[in-house]
Amino acid sequence: MKLGKKQLIYSIIVTFSFFTVYVLIYAYHHRDRNDLIYLIFNTYALIAVLLGFLLVLYRERKQRLKKETDHKRLIYMAENLSAPAMLWSNDFSEVVLNEALSSLSGVTVRPDFDAKHIVPGFFGKKDMTDEDIRELVLTKHQEYPLTAANGEKRAMIWNTCAVETDENGVTWLLSIGIDVTDLRTMQSEIEAYSKALTVSKGQHNLTMELLEVGVLLIEQGNRQMFPSEKLQKMLGIPEKEFTVQGLREHIYPLDAVVYDRYVDTMRMHMVEFLNKTDSLELRIGSAGGEYRWYSYRFKVTENPTTGRLVTGGSVIDITKEKEKDARIEQIAYEDAVTGIPNRNKLMLMGRDLFKATQELKTKYWVIVMDIDRFHLINDTCGYSAGNELLRGFAQAIIKQLSFGGFAARISGDNFALILRDTGDDTLPEKAVKRVQRTLAQKATGALSGRSLTCSAGYARMPADGESFENVMEHAEFALSSASDILGSIRRYTSEMHDTIIEESNLEAQLTEGIMRNELTLFYQPKVSLETGEVMGLEALIRWRHPSGKLLPPSVFIPIAEKSQLITHVTRFVLNEACRQAKLWQSMKLKPVVMSINFTSTDFYTENICGIIISALKRNELDPRWLEIELTESLALKDIDTTIERMQEMRDAGIQLAMDDFGTGYSSLSYIQRLPFTMLKLDRAFVMHMDEDPVVQEIVRSVARIAKAKQIRTIAEGVETPEQAEQLRQAGCNYAQGYLYGQPMTAKETEQYIRRNMAEMQKKQSAGS
C-alpha cells in the first residue's frame, strides 16, 4: 500500500522513537564501557532524538501554513467578487469587506474597528445572536435597507452561507448582496402604467414600448400575454407565442412544475395577491438557444377602466447571480453522479407540491423506480460502468417531464419521478415503459449482452397519502410488492399497504428471531434408487416462532429476501449444515452429501465462494460433502457471472445441483455450459409419470443426456414404490420424497441414518 506524506512522517517518527528507546536501553546497560561502540550508540541516540523533534516541528509548521494559506485564499475570493460581499466570523473577531461593498456603503474596515458593530448594520440590526446568524444562513433572499455612501437609500437582498470552521470552532460566513433598488423603481413605473391599461391590445402594446426593460403583463381571463419589445428580444420569442401554453414550451423541464403552479395560482387566486409584490424564478430558453435564469418580480393591480385584475412586473436576467449560488446549491441539492436533483431537493419540492394540490385542487403522480439487479452491474462490470448506466437512466427519466413534473435520484439505483396528472390513469405506466425501452438500449460496451430492466411503483398525490412523505412511502410500497418480478409496474392500493404492514411486523419478529436463535434445520434424506442407501441430505430451514408454530420457509423467506435478512438466514444454514455434517462424521456415521439452497441475493454476492470455503474450514468439513442447490431461473439470470461463480466452486471441490429442473427455462443446451454435478427433476414430472407417456420419455431423455455428461440425476416428490421403480427404470440415480422420509430434526435424522446403515450391512451379509 502506498503511503501518503502524513503516514510517511508518522512512520519515520515511530521508527526512530522505537529504535532510540532501544539504543538508550543498550547504552544504559553498557555505560561502564569506554569504547567506540558505546560512543557511537550515544551519538546516534542524540541525533535520533533531535531528528524526531525537528520532524514534529516541521509537521506542525506545515499544518499551520496550510491553514493560513486556505484562509488567505478565502479572503482573496471574497475580495474579488464583483457583487458586494463580506467575509466575517461568527464571534465577530474579524470582518473583510470587498471593494464593491466598501464603495457602496462608504464603510472601510480598519484595525481599530469592531466587527460586532459593522456586520449587524448591514442586516438592519444593532447586534446579532447565534439564532440571528442561523436564520441568515437558512433563509435566502433576505432584503434589508442600506444607506449608501452618498446618502441614498438602497434596497439590498443578501444571501449568506457558512464556508469554513477553523480549529478553534470559529465559523466564517460569506454574505453576498444584490442591489435591487432599480427593480423597485421599475415596479413603481409598471404600476403606474398598468392603471392606464384598457382591453385594447394597441394600448397594451404602446405601454410596453414605453419601457425599455423586460416587462410582462398578464390580464385576468386573457390567455394572451403582453411582453415588452425588450423582453421579446431577450428571449427570442415572437409576440404571438406569448400565451400561457406558448411560453411554457420554452420553460426548462425541471422548472415546468413551478410555472404550472404560478399559472394555476394566478388563474384561480389572483385577487389574493392584489397590491402585493411577489417573485418567480425560472429557467427559460433564450434567443441564443441556452437556458438562462430569469426573475419575474410582479404585482397584481386593478385596471380602473375594465375592473379586471392585471399582473405586471419586470423580467431580468439573474443568471450571473444564480451562478454565484450554484456551488452551494449543487452540494446541497444536486446528485453528484447523475447531475439531477437529489433526495433533499425532492423532499422540498414534493412538500410544496403537496400543499399546491390541496390549495389548487391539482393532482400529481409520484413514481419510484429502480434498476433491476443493479448490484450485479457494479460487481461484474465495475463502478465506472454502473455510474454511466445511472447517468443514462437519469436522462431517460428527465425526458418524461415534457408534460410537467420533477425528477430526482433518491439513493443508489432508486429514482423518483413526479408527473402532473392530466386525467389519464395510464400515464405512469406509459412513462415507465418509455424509460424501460430506453434502458434496454443501454446494453452496449461493457454492458453488452446484459438484460437491462427497471421496476416501478406509483401512487397518486394527494389521494394516496396525508403528506408527500406518506405518498412517497406508498409508492415505494408498490415497488417492493413485486421486487421478485423483473420489469414490474405496480400501482399502490390500500390492500397492498395492509399486506406490507403485516410483512413489516413479521420482518421485525424475524430479526428478533435470528438474534434469539429461533431458526433451526430439518433434514430430508436422498436415497439411491438402485440400493436404497442414504447418499445425501437436504437441509431445510424452519422457524420456531414464539407462538409455538413451526413456520416453513415459504412464510418468511420471501420477506427475508426483500429486507436483506436473507443473508443472515443463509449464513446460518451454511454454518449449521456444515457443523452438523462434520458432527455426524465424527460420530462414525456414514458420510453423506449435505445440500443447501441459495437465493440469487446470496449467489451473486461478491466473493461468495470465499464465504463458503471459510465455513467449510471453520467446521473442518471436506468440500466434497457440501452441495449447493441453484434453481434454473437463478442460474440463468446472468449466465456469464453464473458460470464464473460455479466454476470457482467446482474448482474448490464443492458439488452443484440444478434444483427444480424443468420448471424454468428447461433448456438442455445450458447443461453443456453450466458445471452442475446433479440435476434435480421437479416433482411435477414424478406426479404425471403414471398417466403420461410423454413425461416418461422426457425423464428417460434427461437421464440419458445427464449420464453422457457425467451428471447424476435425482427426482423429488417420490411418494409411492411404483413411482420409484419407474424412475429407476428410466435411469434416474436418486430419489427424495415422503416414500423415504419427511423432513426430520437432527436427532431423528441421526437415528434414520443408523437404521439405514444397519439395513445396508444386512443386505451385504445376505449377499455374501
N, C-alpha and C positions, 0 to 999 in steps of 0.2 A: 504493500500500500504506500502510495506517495505521500510524504509528509509536507504539510504547509510550513510557512515560516514560523508561525507561533509554536507549532508542535516541535519543530527542529530546535528552536531556542530552549523550550522546556526540556527536551531530551538531552541537550548539551549540559544544561544546569544540573539535571538529576544525575547524569553520568559522573560529572565532576564532583558532585556532592558525595555520592556513594564512594567513589574512588578516594576522595580526600579523607573521608572518615577512616577508610581502610589504612591509608598512609599514616594518619595521625596515631592510630592504634599501634601500627607496626613501629613507628618512631618511639612511642612511649615505652614499649617493651624492650627496645634496644637503645634506650637513652644513655646507657653507660658505655656504649661503643663509640670510639672516636676514630671512625674510619670513613672512607669515601662514600660507601652506600648510605650510611646514616645522614651524611651531609646532603646527598642528592635527594633523598626522600623528604628531608625538611624543606629543602629549597622548592621542590615540586608542590608540597603542601601549601607553601606561601603563595606560589604562583596560581594554583588552582583556586584558592580562596579569593584572591584578588580578581581573577578572571570571572568567577561566578558573580562577584559583587558588581563588576563592570557590566556584565550581561543583564543583570536585573535593572541597573540604572538605564541602560540602553533601551530596554523594553518599555520602562515607564516613560522615558522621554519621547519615544516614538508614538506611544498612545496619546500622550498629551499634545504632541504636534498634530496628530491626525484629527483630534477633536477640535483644535484651534483652526485647522485648515477647513474642516467641514463647516464650522460656524462662520468663517470668513466668506466661504462660498455662498452660504445662505444670505449673508448681509449683501454680498455683491449682487445676487439675484434680485433682492428686494429693491436695491438702489437703482437697478437698471430697468425696472418695469416701466412701460410707457404710461400706464394708468397711475393715479395717485395711490400710494401704498405705504404701509408702515409695518415694521417688524418689531414686536415687543414681547417682553417676558411677563408671565402671569403674576410674578411677585413685584412687577414694576421696577425692577432694578436697572433696566435699560430699555431704550426705545430708539429705533432708527427710522427716520422719515426720508423717503426718496425725494428727488428734486421736484417731481410733479406735484407732490402733496405740499412740500415746503413753499413752492411758488404760489400755489392756490390759496393756502391758508395763511401765509406770511409767518409761519412758525419755523424757527431754526433751532435744532437741538444743540445745546451747549453743555459742557461737563457739569455746570452748576445747576442745570435744570433737573427737576424731579419728575420722572416719568409718570408718577402717580397723578400728577396734576395736568399732564399733557394728554395721555391716552383717553381718559374718560370724556374729555371735552369733545372729541370727535364723534362720540356716541350719545351726545346730549345728556351726559351725567356729570356730577361733581366728583363722585368716587364710584368704584366698582368692586363688587363682591365676587367670590368664586361662582355663585349662581348666575350673576350677570354675564360672566365670561362664558359659562357653559351655554347660556341662551344664545350668545353671539355666534358660537360655533355651530349649534344645532339648527338655528333659524337663519335661512339665507335671505338675501334681498331686503335687508332692513334699511329703512330710509330715515335719515336724520338731517336737520338743517345745519349749514355751515356758513359762518361769516367769513367771506374771502378777505384777502389782504387789502383790497380796495374798498372794503366795507359793504359789498354786495351780499345779499342773502342767496346762498346756493343750496340746492337740494341734492344730497348725496345718498346713493344706495351702496351699502357696504356688504361684502362677503368676507367672512373670517374663517380660517381653518388652523388647526394645530399642526405644526410642521416638524417639531423636534422637542424631545425631552432629554435634558443633559443628566450627568451622573448625580447631580445634587437634587434631582426631582423637579427642576425648573422647566416649565413648558414654554416654548417660543411659539408665538402666534403670528400669522401673516394676514393682514387686513388689506383688501383691495377695494377701492372705491370707484363708483361710476357717477359722473356728474349728469343728472337728468333735468337740470334747470330748464334747458331748451325744450325738452319734451313737455314740461308743464306749460310753457308759453304756447306751444303748438296746440295743446289741448284746449286752452282758452280760446284760441283763434277758431278752432274747429267748432267749439260750442256756439260761438257767435255766428258762424256761417250756417250751422245746421238749423238755427232758428228761422233762417230765411228760406229754407227749402220748401218747395211745393211738389205736387205729384208730377210736375213737368220734368221730363228727362233732360230737356235742354237746360233748365235752370240747375239741375243736378250737375251736369257737365261743366257749366260755367263756374260753379263753385269749386269744382275740382281743379280747374285750370288756374284759379287764382292762387292756389297754394303750391309752391314749388317743393313739396315734400311728398313722401309716400303716404297717401291718405286713403282710407277705405270707409265708405258709408253704407250702412245696411238699413233699409226701411222695413218696418214690421209688415208682414204679409206679402212682401215682394221678394221673389226668388232671385231677381237680378240685383247684383251688387254694383256699387258706383265707385270705381277706383280713380285716383288722380292720374294724370298723364305720367307723372314721375313714378308712381307705383307700377304702372304698366311696363315702363322701360326697365325698372329694377327686376321684375320677374319675367319679362319677356312673354307676357300672356295678353292676347288681344282682348279688348273690352267685351266683345261678345261672349267670351268664355268665362267672364266673371259672373258665374252663377254659383249657387251652393254646391251643386254637383261638379260643375266645371272646375272650380278651384280645388275641390277635393282630389281630383285626379293628379294634381301637381304636389300634393302633400306627401311627405316621406311616410312609407308604410307603417313604421312603428309609431308615428305621431297621428295617424288617421283616427285612432280612437279618441284622442284628445280633441281633435277637430269636431268629430261627431258629437261629443258631449257638449261642446260650446254651441253648436248649431241647435241641438235639441233644447238647450237651456234658453237661448235667445228666442226660439220659436214659441216656447210654452211659458217661460217665466221672465220675459224681458222687463216687465213692469217692476219686478223686484230689484232691478239694477238702475232704476230711474234716479238720475242725478248722482250716481255713484261711479267712481273710477275703478277699473279693473284692468287686468292684462292677460295676454295669451302669448305663449312662446311656442313656435312651430318651426320645423324644417320644411322649406318649400323649394322645389326645383326652380333654379334661377335661369336667366336667359343664357348663361354660359353652359348649361347642362348639368351643373353640380348642385347639390343640395346645400342651402345655406340657412343659418338660423335667423329668424325674424321675430321681433317683438311687436305685438299689436296692442297698444295701450288705448283703451276705448272708454267711452262714457255714453250712457243712454239718456237722451233728452226727448222732449215732446215737440213735434212740428206744430207751431201755433196756427198754421193755415189749415192743415188737414186733420190735426188732432192725433195723427199716428206717431208711434214711438220710432225714434231713429237712433241707431248705434253708430257712432262716429269715432274715429281715432287715427292715430299716426302709426305707420309701419316703418320700423327702422331695422337695419341690418345689424345684428348683435353677434355675428359670427366670431369676431375677434375676442369679445368678452367671454363668449362660451368656450373658446379655445383655452383661455386662461384658467377656467374651472375644469377643463376636460380631464386633466390628470387626476384630480381629487375625485371627480365623478366616476372616472374609469376604475379606480381602485375600489370604490365603494359599491358600484352598481353594474360593472361590466365583467362578464366571464372572460378570463384571460386566454382560454384555449380557442373559443369559437368567436369571440368578439361581440356576441349578442348579450342582452341584459341577463343578470344572474338572479338568484332567488330573492335577494334583498330588494331589487328593483321590482320584481314580480309581485312581491307582497305589498309594496307601496301602491303600485298601480292597481292591483286587484282590490285593495280596500277602497280606493277611490271609486272604482267602477261599481263595486257593490253598493255604495251609497247612491251612485247615479241611478242604478236600477230601481232603487226604492223611491227616489225623488222624481225621476223622469219616466218611470214605468218601462224602461228598456230591458232587454234580455241579452244574455251572452252565453255562449258555450265555453266551458272550461275543459280542455282536453289534456291529458297527461300521457306521454309516450316514452317508451324506452326501446333500445335496440336489443333484439333477442340474442342471448348468449354472447353479449359484448365482451365478457371476461375472456372468452376464448381468443378473441382478436388480439387483446393485449398479451395473453400468454404465448400465443403461437406466432404472431406476426410482429410483435413489438409495439411499444407505446407510440412510436412515431406514426405507424400505420393506423393505430387506434385514434390518435388525435386528428389525423387527416380525415378519418371517417366521421368523427364528431363534427368537424367543421362542415363537411358536405351535408350531413344530416341537418345541421342548424340552418344552412342555406335553403334546403328543401322545405323546411318549416316556414321560414321567412316568406317564401313565395306564396304561402297560403293567406297572406294578410291583405290581399287586394280588396277584400270586402270590409276591411276594418278589423283591428284586433291588436294583439300583443303576443310576443313570443319570448321565451327565456329558457336558459339551461338551469335546471333545478340542482342537479348534482350527478356526478358520474355520467351515465348514459341516459339520464332522465331529463326530459324536456317538457315544457308546458306551452300550450297554445290557447289563447283566448280569442274567440271569434264572435262577431256581432250576430245575434240570432235574427235572421231575416224572415223567419216563419217556415223555413224548410227544415224539417226534422231530420232529413238525411244529410244535412250539411257537414256535421262532424265526420261521418263515415266517408263521405266523398273526399274531404280534405285529407284524412288519414290515408286513404287508398292512393291518392296522388303522391303523398310522401313515400308510401311503400314502393310505388313504381320507380320513383327517382332513386330510392335507396338501393333497389335491386341492381340498378345500372352502375353502382359504385364498385362492383366486384371486378376490379381491374388491378393491374400491377401486383403489389404484394397480397391483395385480397382476391386475386384471380381464382375462379373456381369455387368461391365461397357462396353460400346461400344467405344473402343478407335480408333480414326481415325485421319488422318492428311491430310491437303490440301497443294498444291504446285503450284507455278507459276515459269516459267523459261524463259530465254532469251539466245540468242547466242552472244558470245563476239568474235570479235568486231562488228559484223554486226548490232547488235541492240542497239548501243549507241556510243556516241562520247568520252566517258570516262568510267572507271569502275563504278564510281558513277552513271552514266547515265544508264548503263546496269542493275545495281542492282535495280535502281528505276523502270525500266521497268519490271523486274521480279516480283517486289512487286506489280506493277500494275496488272499483270496477276493473282497473288494470290488473290488480293482484288476483282477482277472482278467476282469471283464466291464464295464470302465469305459466302453466304447463302446456299451453296451446300456442304454437308459433303463429305470429301474424294475427292474433285475436283482436277484435274491436268490440268492447262491451260498454253499454250504457248503464249508469247507476240506477238501481231500483231500491226501494225500502226493504224488500225481501233480501236482497243481497247484503244490505247493511246488517240485518239481523243474523244472517249466516256468518258474516265476518266477525261480529261481536262474539258469537259462540266460539268460533275458531280462535279468536284472540284470548278468550278465557281459558280454552284448552291449551293454547300455546303457553300461557303463564303457568298453568299447572304442570305442563311437560317440562318446562325449565326447572321448576322446583323438584319434579320427579327425578330428573337427571342428577341433580345435586344430592338427592336423598337415596340414590342408588336403587330406584324402583324398577329400573329396566332389568330384564332377565332374558336368557336364551333358552329356547326349546330346540330339540334336535329330531330330525326325521331321517330314518335310515335309507340308504341306497343299496340295492341288493343285486347281485349277479343273477341274470335270468338263466344262466347255464347251471350254476352250482347252488344258488340260494345263499351264498356267503355275503355278509355285510362288507361292502367295499368303500363306503363313504357315508358322510352325514351332512345334511344341510342345516346350518344354524339359522334359526328363525327367531326374530325379536318379538318380545311381548312386554307389556307394561302392566305391572301390578298396581293398579290405580288405588288411591286411598279409600275409594268407595267399596273396595273389596272385589271389583271386577277385574278380570284378566283381559286387557284390551289387545286386539290383534293389530298388526301393523297398518291395515287398511284404514284404521281410525285416526292414527296420529302421524304416520309417515308423510302423507301429503302436507300436513300442517308444518311438520319439521322441515320439509323441503322449501316451503315458502318463506320460513323465518330464519333460514340458515342454521337451525338447530340440528339439521341432518348431519352436519359434520361431527357434532358431539356424539350423535347416535351411532354413526358408522365407526368412529374411533372406538366406542365401547364394544361393538360387535366384533371388530377386528382383534382387539386385545383379548377379549374374553374367550373368543373361539380358539385363538392360538394357545392361550393359557390352559383351557380345558383339554385340547387335543394333546398337549405335552403332558398334562397330569395323567391322562388315561394311558399314555405310553409308559410313563414311569411306574404305573400300576400293573405293567406287563399285559395290558390288553392289546389285542391285535391293532396295529397302526392302520388308521383309515384316513382317507382324504376329507378334510373339513372344508365345506363350501360356504361362502358368504356372498351376499348380494351387494352390488354397488349401484348407486344412483349416478346420474350424469353429473350432478354437482361434485360428487366425490371423485369420479373417474377423471374429470377434466381439471382437477386441482393440480397446480404445478407441483412437480416432484412427488406425485402420488406413489410411484414405485419406491422411492426412498422411504416414505412413511410406512409402507407395508413391510419392507425389509427390516426397518427399525423394530417393528412389532414382533417379527419373527425372531430376531436376535435377542430381544428383551425376554422372550419366553423360551429361547433355545429350541425352537421348532424348525426342522428341516423344511425348506421352501416347497419340496415336492409333496408335502402333506397339506398344502393350502391350495384351494381352488377359488378363483374369483368368477362369479356368475354375472354376465352382462346381457341385457336384453338386446334384441335385434335393433330396435329403434334407437337405443342409446349408442350402440356401436357404430351405426351408420349416420349419426348426426354430423360428424366431421371425420370423414373416412381417413384422411391423411394423418390427423392427430391421433386417431384411434389406433391405426397400425403402428405408429411410433411408440405409443404408450404400451400397447400389448406386447410388442416385440421386446421392449425393455423388461417387462415382467417375465416373458418366456426365457429370456437370456439369464434371468436370476433363478430360474427353476420353478417358477410358480405356474400352477395349472390354470387354464382359462376355459370357461364353458359359456356357450351361447344359450341363454335362457329363453323359454317361450318360443322356440324356433317354429316358424310357420304363421305367427300372428302379426309379424311386421312386414318387412319388405319381401320376405320369402324368396330372395334371390340366391340360388345356389352358386352363382358366379362369385359372390362375396366370400364363400367358403375357401376359395382358392387364394384370396388375398389376405384374409384375416387369420392369424396364427392360433386358432382355437384348438384345444385338445379334446373337447367334448361338445356334442350337440344335444340339447335337451328338447325333445319333442313336446309340444304343448298338449295338455290333457284333451283338447278338442279332437286330436287325431285318435286318441285311445277310445273316447266315447263313441265314435262313429265307425270303428273298425268292423264291428259285427255286421252292420247292415249296408255298408258302403264299400263295394269292391274298389272304387277309385281311391278311397283313403288307404286301403290296404296296399295298393300298388305304389302310392306316394311314399308310404312308410318304407316299403322294400327298396324303392329307388334311393331314398335319402340314406338308408343304411348302407347300400352298396357304394354310393359315392363317398360317404364318410369313411368307410373301410378302406377304399382306394387311396384316400388322403391320410390314412392312419389316424383318423379321428374317431373316438369312441362315441356311442350313442346311448342315451337314456330317455325313457318315457316317464312322464309324471302323470299322476291321477289314476294309477292302476288300482282297481278295486276288486277284480274277480280273477280266479285262476285261468278262466278262458281268455281273458284279455292278455294275461301274462304269457300264455302259450302262443297266442297269435303273434305277439311281439317277438318272442324268441324265434319262431319260425321265419319271421320277416328279417331276422338278422340283427335285431336290436340287442345291445350288450347288457344294459342295466335297466332297472325299474324302480320307481318310487311312488308310494301311494298307500292308502289305508289297508290294502291287502297285506302289506308288510309292517305297518305300524303308523299310528298317528304321531304328530309332534309330541315329544316327551321331555320331561325335566332331565337334568344332568344325571340324577340318581337313577331314574327309570331307564335312561339310555345305557348307563353302565351295566345294569342288570340284563338288558336286552343283548348287548354285545357279548356278555359272558355266556348267555344261553346259546347264542348263535355259534360261538367258538366251540361249545360242548357238542352241539349238533354236527358241526363240521368234523370234529375228532371222531365221533361215532361213525360217520359216513366213511372216513378214511380207514377206520379199523375194520368195518364191514367189508370194504373193498379189498383190503389186504388179506 
